[in-house]
């Protein structure tokens, strides 16, 4: 058990939120935009919301969107200096918030210093083995060579992880991130592109850092966590005791919004049972996947949902399902954004955090996951058992060693009464603190959610 399994994650795309130019001019003095997360109240907002972990998308020197790295060790000049990143991490830690950095280890930008050396010195470069080069080829820049790139994007140069010198360099980068910035783990960009051998190597580095942190932070808080970005397929390819601690749960993401739009709750119910049920064939029971309803790569959930009135019900389901919930900045008050080329609308500049009824609702859900809160143990560690599923309703149980919680979701715009054997007479809704009597049926209001903590 570590801090991660009981966490609520808040995701920020800093280049977007802080209003950085879309391109790095490579010459200007650092602009200390990252400080806005402290000065404009974002750290306080995260704390009030109930987030216990900040996941930062790329912050290091890059040519444009952050995923075309130039320098792994220097904060992007559009965001400030390394001191600004350390100040943000310190402010988060003071507020009880862990920090994950986005580690882009599958590819770099064409202006990455080692690739520039290869372009200049060709086969004589000591870094030639860091990339998969065809010395007899050519590219659109007439470099007199060609190279493997990520998914056909020519300005994202694929790294060759069969080169041990490259892997040792990146391991030292990770060690320096932890040492200089005191971060608590990494999001591994496109982890589905990294082979298991390299992921196992990264896990050994993470374990090494965990061991070094244990004396200072204690058993629960020492874990240096790896969260891999994965899409579809069997997540056990990238997640396990010797691989990533956790992965992004795109399978459930699709079911979450699609089930509501199609009035087909069976879709997400199937995914939850398949992932976390008690049958021998269920895939990830006991694992803590990172769950979300939107992020920097997909449309904002307030845009994706056909009926935004269902947002409270959707967030209620997100926070109740097995795994770790993640909220993308601004979506907690209903920021909209459609996906277009460049994804700029998904990653907007925001002056300061806002607060409305939806934000208050998300905060009340996050409070239920705070360690020590009634129901928190069941939500973090409980098993999953489906009790009822209808086109717009889902009823399931999360049972841990000491708690049994029944979750009722009603995505319809009229009340719904669930009739089922609760195995007890009374409960308390841990969201509102209201008592509940299971006798005669259990009504849930339109677009409502209940977390009933059973008396036994």
Secondary structure in CASP SS format (residue, H / E / C, confidence):
PFRMAT SS
TARGET T0000
AUTHOR 0000-0000-0000
METHOD secondary structure of the structure
MODEL  1
X C 1.00
X C 1.00
X C 1.00
X H 1.00
X H 1.00
X H 1.00
X C 1.00
X C 1.00
X E 1.00
X E 1.00
X E 1.00
X E 1.00
X C 1.00
X H 1.00
X H 1.00
X H 1.00
X H 1.00
X C 1.00
X C 1.00
X C 1.00
X C 1.00
X C 1.00
X C 1.00
X C 1.00
X C 1.00
X C 1.00
X C 1.00
X C 1.00
X C 1.00
X C 1.00
X C 1.00
X C 1.00
X H 1.00
X H 1.00
X H 1.00
X H 1.00
X H 1.00
X H 1.00
X H 1.00
X C 1.00
X C 1.00
X H 1.00
X H 1.00
X H 1.00
X H 1.00
X H 1.00
X H 1.00
X H 1.00
X H 1.00
X C 1.00
X C 1.00
X C 1.00
X E 1.00
X E 1.00
X E 1.00
X E 1.00
X C 1.00
X C 1.00
X C 1.00
X E 1.00
X E 1.00
X E 1.00
X C 1.00
X C 1.00
X C 1.00
X C 1.00
X C 1.00
X C 1.00
X E 1.00
X E 1.00
X E 1.00
X E 1.00
X E 1.00
X E 1.00
X E 1.00
X C 1.00
X C 1.00
X C 1.00
X C 1.00
X C 1.00
X C 1.00
X H 1.00
X H 1.00
X H 1.00
X H 1.00
X H 1.00
X H 1.00
X H 1.00
X H 1.00
X H 1.00
X H 1.00
X H 1.00
X H 1.00
X H 1.00
X C 1.00
X C 1.00
X C 1.00
X E 1.00
X E 1.00
X E 1.00
X E 1.00
X E 1.00
X E 1.00
X C 1.00
X C 1.00
X C 1.00
X E 1.00
X E 1.00
X E 1.00
X C 1.00
X C 1.00
X C 1.00
X H 1.00
X H 1.00
X H 1.00
X H 1.00
X H 1.00
X H 1.00
X H 1.00
X H 1.00
X H 1.00
X H 1.00
X H 1.00
X H 1.00
X C 1.00
X C 1.00
X C 1.00
X H 1.00
X H 1.00
X H 1.00
X E 1.00
X C 1.00
X E 1.00
X E 1.00
X C 1.00
X C 1.00
X C 1.00
X C 1.00
X C 1.00
X C 1.00
X C 1.00
X C 1.00
X C 1.00
X C 1.00
X C 1.00
X E 1.00
X E 1.00
X C 1.00
X E 1.00
X E 1.00
X C 1.00
X C 1.00
X E 1.00
X E 1.00
X E 1.00
X E 1.00
X E 1.00
X E 1.00
X E 1.00
X C 1.00
X C 1.00
X C 1.00
X C 1.00
X H 1.00
X H 1.00
X H 1.00
X H 1.00
X H 1.00
X H 1.00
X H 1.00
X H 1.00
X H 1.00
X H 1.00
X H 1.00
X H 1.00
X H 1.00
X H 1.00
X H 1.00
X H 1.00
X H 1.00
X H 1.00
X C 1.00
X C 1.00
X C 1.00
X E 1.00
X E 1.00
X E 1.00
X E 1.00
X C 1.00
X C 1.00
X H 1.00
X H 1.00
X H 1.00
X C 1.00
X C 1.00
X H 1.00
X H 1.00
X H 1.00
X H 1.00
X H 1.00
X H 1.00
X H 1.00
X H 1.00
X H 1.00
X H 1.00
X H 1.00
X H 1.00
X H 1.00
X H 1.00
X H 1.00
X H 1.00
X H 1.00
X H 1.00
X H 1.00
X H 1.00
X H 1.00
X H 1.00
X C 1.00
X C 1.00
X C 1.00
X C 1.00
X C 1.00
X C 1.00
X C 1.00
X E 1.00
X E 1.00
X E 1.00
X E 1.00
X C 1.00
X C 1.00
X C 1.00
X C 1.00
X C 1.00
X C 1.00
X H 1.00
X H 1.00
X H 1.00
X C 1.00
X E 1.00
X C 1.00
X C 1.00
X C 1.00
X C 1.00
X E 1.00
X C 1.00
X E 1.00
X E 1.00
X E 1.00
X C 1.00
X H 1.00
X H 1.00
X H 1.00
X H 1.00
X H 1.00
X H 1.00
X H 1.00
X H 1.00
X H 1.00
X H 1.00
X H 1.00
X H 1.00
X C 1.00
X C 1.00
X C 1.00
X C 1.00
X H 1.00
X H 1.00
X H 1.00
X H 1.00
X H 1.00
X H 1.00
X H 1.00
X H 1.00
X H 1.00
X H 1.00
X H 1.00
X C 1.00
X C 1.00
X C 1.00
X C 1.00
X C 1.00
X C 1.00
X C 1.00
X C 1.00
X C 1.00
X C 1.00
X C 1.00
X C 1.00
X C 1.00
X E 1.00
X E 1.00
X E 1.00
X C 1.00
X C 1.00
X C 1.00
X C 1.00
X C 1.00
X C 1.00
X C 1.00
X C 1.00
X H 1.00
X H 1.00
X H 1.00
X H 1.00
X C 1.00
X C 1.00
X C 1.00
X H 1.00
X H 1.00
X H 1.00
X H 1.00
X H 1.00
X H 1.00
X H 1.00
X H 1.00
X H 1.00
X H 1.00
X H 1.00
X H 1.00
X H 1.00
X C 1.00
X C 1.00
X C 1.00
X E 1.00
X E 1.00
X E 1.00
X E 1.00
X E 1.00
X C 1.00
X C 1.00
X H 1.00
X H 1.00
X H 1.00
X C 1.00
X C 1.00
X C 1.00
X C 1.00
X C 1.00
X C 1.00
X C 1.00
X C 1.00
X C 1.00
X C 1.00
X H 1.00
X H 1.00
X H 1.00
X C 1.00
X C 1.00
X C 1.00
X C 1.00
X C 1.00
X C 1.00
X C 1.00
X C 1.00
X C 1.00
X C 1.00
X H 1.00
X H 1.00
X H 1.00
X H 1.00
X H 1.00
X H 1.00
X H 1.00
X H 1.00
X H 1.00
X H 1.00
X H 1.00
X H 1.00
X C 1.00
X C 1.00
X C 1.00
X C 1.00
X C 1.00
X C 1.00
X C 1.00
X H 1.00
X H 1.00
X H 1.00
X H 1.00
X H 1.00
X H 1.00
X C 1.00
X C 1.00
X C 1.00
X E 1.00
X E 1.00
X E 1.00
X E 1.00
X E 1.00
X E 1.00
X C 1.00
X C 1.00
X E 1.00
X E 1.00
X E 1.00
X E 1.00
X E 1.00
X E 1.00
X E 1.00
X C 1.00
X C 1.00
X C 1.00
X C 1.00
X E 1.00
X E 1.00
X E 1.00
X E 1.00
X E 1.00
X E 1.00
X E 1.00
X C 1.00
X C 1.00
X C 1.00
X C 1.00
X C 1.00
X E 1.00
X E 1.00
X E 1.00
X C 1.00
X C 1.00
X C 1.00
X C 1.00
X C 1.00
X C 1.00
X C 1.00
X E 1.00
X E 1.00
X E 1.00
X E 1.00
X C 1.00
X C 1.00
X C 1.00
X C 1.00
X C 1.00
X E 1.00
X E 1.00
X E 1.00
X C 1.00
X C 1.00
X C 1.00
X C 1.00
X E 1.00
X E 1.00
X E 1.00
X C 1.00
X C 1.00
X C 1.00
X C 1.00
X E 1.00
X E 1.00
X E 1.00
X E 1.00
X E 1.00
X E 1.00
X C 1.00
X C 1.00
END
